[in-house]
Amino acid sequence: MQDSQEYLDKKAYFEKIITLYGRNVVIEILQDSTVEIHKLHMANSNKQDGAISEILALAKKRGIEISYHDKTALSRISKNAKQDQGVAIDILAKLYTNAKEIKNLDSFKLIALDGIQNPQNLGMIVRSCAAGDIDGIILPKKSSAKISPLVIKASAGTLFKLPIYYCNGLEDVLSDLQDTKIYALSSHAKNSIYDLNAAKKSIFVLGNESEGVSPEVEKLCNDKISIPMKRGVESLNVAVTASLIAFMR
């Protein structure tokens, strides 16, 4: 029984590990004492230039474990051989949580992202939600932008301040939330976000940048809402839409 619990605890720990890459990103993370670091990965071929020397000095100062790899092995860790610049870092994202935990919450106002593929959009969505009245973001691993240096940059340092609920696909999560009001944002919806009295448990689904909410996910929503447009404007950028919802009262 004890071994089983230790396995579950270890699994839960590593599910919260996010790997980032790139010298400037790694330096910024090492400089931020609020970010808990699991391990630093370095390529054996790195030359001791200014950035590498600074990374090593910061890691030593914080007592971070360093693992050295050949370029091929490092690229498997970073998953981006063209941009990792010979360094990657594993961070513990404490607010990165399995979406199955949502059903245990008493109340919430969440934004779910269906096929958002632009890293800048994802980062800006995170920033708006962190600043506004949103309790977390549901981010599928399938057909979505991954948490990356571009997302961190666009979020302007807010990425780790807001719960991110991960899942394979939104269908896996939404179908299991029977007592939740799930709104699909749609330009064709008759009801406006400004006339909405959000339920105690509310999820707002934002769709792909060009195609909107997918038919599969839309079937799991029990209402549709729109943002009224004037002067012939058809739609807003998905990050702008997220901002309006985040500050909606």
C-alpha positions in Angstrom: 0.0 0.0 0.0 2.8 2.4 0.9 4.6 1.6 -2.3 1.4 2.3 -4.3 0.9 5.6 -2.6 4.6 6.6 -3.3 4.1 5.7 -6.9 0.9 7.9 -7.2 2.7 10.8 -5.4 5.6 10.5 -7.8 3.3 10.3 -10.8 1.4 13.4 -9.6 4.7 15.3 -9.1 6.0 14.5 -12.6 2.6 15.4 -14.2 3.2 19.0 -13.1 6.7 19.1 -14.7 6.9 21.4 -17.7 10.0 21.6 -19.8 11.1 24.9 -21.4 14.1 25.7 -23.5 16.3 28.5 -24.8 19.1 30.4 -23.1 17.2 33.6 -22.4 14.2 31.8 -21.1 16.3 29.6 -18.8 18.1 32.6 -17.4 14.8 34.3 -16.7 13.5 31.2 -14.9 16.6 30.8 -12.9 16.4 34.4 -11.8 12.8 34.0 -10.6 13.0 32.5 -7.1 9.2 31.9 -7.1 9.5 29.2 -9.8 10.4 25.8 -8.4 12.9 24.0 -10.6 13.3 20.3 -10.9 16.3 19.9 -13.1 18.5 21.8 -15.6 19.6 20.1 -18.8 22.7 21.1 -20.8 24.3 19.9 -24.0 27.9 18.7 -23.7 28.9 20.7 -26.7 28.0 24.1 -25.2 30.8 26.6 -25.2 31.4 28.6 -22.0 30.1 31.9 -23.4 28.4 34.6 -21.5 24.9 33.1 -21.4 26.1 29.6 -20.6 28.3 30.9 -17.8 25.4 32.9 -16.4 23.1 29.9 -16.5 25.7 27.7 -14.7 26.3 30.4 -12.0 22.6 30.9 -11.4 22.1 27.1 -11.1 24.9 26.8 -8.7 23.6 29.6 -6.6 20.2 27.9 -6.3 21.6 24.4 -5.9 19.9 23.2 -9.1 20.7 19.7 -10.3 22.3 19.7 -13.8 22.3 16.9 -16.3 24.5 16.8 -19.3 23.5 15.2 -22.6 24.6 15.0 -26.3 22.7 17.1 -28.7 20.4 14.3 -29.8 19.4 13.4 -26.2 18.8 17.1 -25.4 16.6 17.5 -28.4 14.4 14.7 -27.1 14.0 16.5 -23.8 13.4 19.9 -25.3 11.3 18.6 -28.2 12.7 21.6 -30.2 16.2 20.9 -31.5 16.2 24.0 -33.7 15.5 26.4 -30.9 16.7 24.9 -27.6 20.2 26.5 -28.0 21.7 23.6 -26.0 19.7 24.2 -22.8 16.4 23.0 -21.3 14.9 23.3 -17.9 12.2 21.3 -16.0 10.0 23.4 -13.8 7.4 22.4 -11.3 4.2 24.1 -12.3 2.2 23.8 -9.0 -1.0 25.1 -10.6 -0.8 22.8 -13.6 -3.5 20.3 -12.7 -5.4 17.4 -14.2 -8.8 18.6 -15.4 -10.5 15.7 -13.6 -10.1 17.7 -10.5 -12.6 20.3 -11.7 -15.5 18.2 -10.7 -14.4 18.4 -7.0 -14.7 22.2 -7.0 -17.7 23.8 -5.4 -17.9 26.8 -7.8 -15.8 28.1 -10.6 -15.7 30.4 -13.7 -13.4 28.8 -16.2 -12.3 29.3 -19.8 -11.8 26.2 -22.0 -9.8 26.5 -25.1 -10.8 24.4 -28.1 -8.0 24.2 -30.7 -6.2 27.4 -29.9 -3.0 27.0 -31.8 -1.2 30.4 -31.8 1.2 30.6 -28.8 0.9 34.4 -28.6 -2.9 34.1 -28.4 -2.5 31.5 -25.6 -0.1 33.7 -23.7 -2.4 36.7 -23.9 -5.4 34.7 -22.9 -3.5 33.5 -19.8 -2.6 37.1 -19.0 -6.2 38.4 -19.3 -7.6 35.5 -17.2 -4.9 36.0 -14.5 -5.8 39.6 -14.3 -9.6 39.1 -14.4 -12.3 37.2 -12.7 -11.4 33.7 -14.0 -10.5 30.7 -11.8 -8.5 28.8 -14.4 -8.1 27.7 -18.0 -8.8 24.2 -19.4 -6.0 23.5 -21.9 -6.2 20.3 -24.0 -3.0 18.6 -25.1 -4.6 17.6 -28.4 -4.6 20.1 -31.3 -3.6 23.0 -29.0 -0.6 25.3 -28.6 1.8 23.9 -26.0 3.3 25.9 -23.1 6.5 27.2 -24.6 8.8 30.2 -24.3 6.6 32.1 -26.8 3.6 31.5 -24.5 5.5 32.7 -21.4 6.7 35.8 -23.2 3.1 36.7 -24.4 1.7 36.0 -20.9 4.2 38.6 -19.5 5.1 36.5 -16.5 1.5 35.5 -15.5 1.6 31.9 -16.7 2.3 30.3 -13.3 -0.2 32.5 -11.4 -3.3 30.9 -12.7 -4.5 27.3 -12.5 -4.1 25.5 -15.9 -6.2 22.3 -16.1 -4.8 19.9 -18.7 -6.6 17.1 -20.5 -6.2 15.1 -23.7 -9.3 16.6 -25.3 -12.2 18.8 -24.0 -14.6 16.0 -24.8 -13.0 14.0 -22.0 -13.7 16.8 -19.4 -17.0 18.5 -20.5 -18.9 15.3 -20.8 -18.2 14.5 -17.1 -19.4 17.8 -15.7 -23.1 17.2 -15.5 -24.0 20.1 -13.1 -22.0 22.8 -15.0 -23.3 25.5 -17.3 -21.1 25.3 -20.5 -21.3 28.2 -22.9 -19.9 28.1 -26.4 -18.9 31.5 -27.8 -20.5 31.8 -31.2 -21.1 34.8 -33.5 -24.5 33.2 -34.4 -25.8 33.0 -30.9 -28.8 35.1 -30.0 -27.9 35.6 -26.3 -25.3 38.2 -25.5 -22.6 37.9 -22.8 -23.9 41.2 -21.4 -27.3 39.7 -20.6 -25.8 36.7 -18.9 -26.1 35.7 -15.3 -23.4 33.2 -15.0 -24.2 30.0 -13.1 -22.3 28.9 -9.9 -20.3 26.5 -12.1 -19.6 28.1 -15.5 -17.3 27.2 -18.4 -16.9 29.4 -21.4 -15.5 27.6 -24.5 -13.4 29.6 -26.9 -12.8 28.0 -30.3 -10.1 27.9 -32.9 -8.8 31.1 -34.3 -10.3 30.5 -37.8 -13.0 27.8 -37.3 -14.4 28.5 -33.9 -15.7 25.9 -31.5 -15.6 22.4 -33.1 -18.9 20.6 -33.7 -17.8 17.8 -31.3 -17.3 20.2 -28.4 -20.3 22.3 -29.3 -22.5 19.3 -28.8 -21.3 19.2 -25.1 -22.2 22.8 -24.5 -25.7 23.6 -23.1 -25.9 27.2 -24.2 -24.4 29.6 -26.8 -23.5 33.2 -26.3 -22.2 36.0 -28.5 -20.4 39.3 -28.3 -22.6 41.9 -30.1 -20.7 43.5 -33.0 -21.2 46.9 -34.6 -20.2 48.5 -38.0 -20.1 45.2 -39.8 -17.3 43.7 -37.7 -17.7 39.9 -37.9 -15.5 38.7 -35.0 -12.8 39.5 -32.5 -9.4 38.0 -31.8 -9.8 35.0 -29.4 -7.5 36.7 -26.9 -9.7 39.8 -26.9 -12.8 37.7 -26.4 -11.1 36.0 -23.4 -10.4 39.5 -22.0 -14.1 40.5 -22.2 -15.2 37.3 -20.5 -12.5 37.6 -17.8 -13.8 41.1 -16.8 -17.5 40.4 -17.4 -19.7 41.0 -14.3 
